[in-house]
Amino acid sequence: MTDIAAEVKRIIVFHLGVAEEQITNDAPFEDLGADSLDVVEVVMTCEERFDLEIPTKVASTFVKVSDLVGYIGSRLTEPTIPSKMTAVRRPRLSFG
């Protein structure tokens, strides 16, 4: 299990109060006793923990634990590209 999956699992245990053994990557949130509000709380905690934003449209597609873990993993491994690059002029050095 990846570090991301392990952390998401801990978050699910905290919010849903289920046993760790019940949580597999293929486990549907519904089978873990989660309603839509529970999933929102899990997603919000994951956003805070992993310092990322998960759009509501995307979060509403999460059916299984692996959906959430996969999304977080894809966002954390994407290279960060600055949206706006500005040129920095370096001062000229004069010696003498």
C-alpha positions in Angstrom: 0.0 0.0 0.0 1.4 3.4 -0.9 1.9 6.2 1.6 -1.1 8.0 0.0 -3.3 5.0 0.3 -2.3 4.4 3.9 -3.0 8.1 4.8 -6.4 8.0 3.0 -7.2 4.8 4.9 -6.4 6.5 8.2 -8.7 9.4 7.3 -11.5 7.1 6.4 -11.1 5.2 9.7 -11.3 8.5 11.5 -14.4 9.8 9.7 -16.3 6.5 9.3 -15.2 4.6 12.4 -14.7 1.4 10.4 -12.1 -1.2 11.0 -8.9 -0.8 9.0 -9.3 -4.3 7.7 -12.5 -3.4 6.0 -10.9 -0.7 3.8 -9.4 -2.0 0.6 -8.7 0.0 -2.6 -11.7 -1.6 -4.3 -14.0 -0.9 -1.4 -17.0 1.3 -2.4 -17.5 4.1 0.1 -21.2 3.0 0.3 -20.1 -0.5 1.5 -18.1 1.2 4.2 -21.3 2.9 5.5 -20.5 6.3 4.0 -23.2 8.6 2.7 -22.5 11.6 0.5 -21.8 13.9 3.4 -19.3 11.4 4.8 -17.5 11.3 1.5 -17.4 15.1 1.4 -15.8 15.1 4.9 -13.2 12.5 3.8 -12.4 14.5 0.7 -12.1 17.8 2.7 -9.7 16.2 5.1 -7.7 14.8 2.3 -7.5 18.3 0.7 -6.1 19.6 3.9 -3.7 16.7 4.5 -2.3 16.7 1.0 -2.5 20.5 0.4 -4.5 20.3 -2.7 -8.0 21.2 -4.0 -10.3 18.6 -5.3 -13.1 20.1 -7.4 -16.6 19.2 -6.4 -17.4 17.8 -9.8 -14.4 15.4 -9.5 -15.1 14.5 -5.9 -18.7 13.5 -6.8 -17.3 10.8 -9.1 -15.5 9.0 -6.3 -17.2 5.7 -5.8 -14.3 3.6 -4.5 -11.4 4.3 -2.2 -9.1 3.8 -5.2 -10.8 6.6 -7.0 -9.8 9.1 -4.3 -6.3 7.6 -3.8 -5.7 7.6 -7.6 -6.8 11.2 -8.0 -4.6 12.4 -5.1 -1.6 10.4 -6.5 -2.1 11.9 -10.0 -2.2 15.5 -8.6 0.8 15.0 -6.4 3.0 13.6 -9.1 2.2 16.2 -11.8 5.0 18.7 -12.3 4.3 22.1 -11.1 4.4 24.6 -13.9 4.2 28.3 -13.0 1.1 29.9 -14.5 3.0 33.1 -15.2 6.7 33.5 -15.6 8.3 36.8 -15.3 11.8 37.7 -16.4 14.2 38.8 -13.7 16.9 41.2 -14.7 20.1 40.6 -12.8 22.1 43.6 -11.8 25.4 44.1 -13.7 28.4 43.7 -11.6 31.2 46.2 -12.1 34.6 45.5 -10.7 36.7 48.6 -10.4 
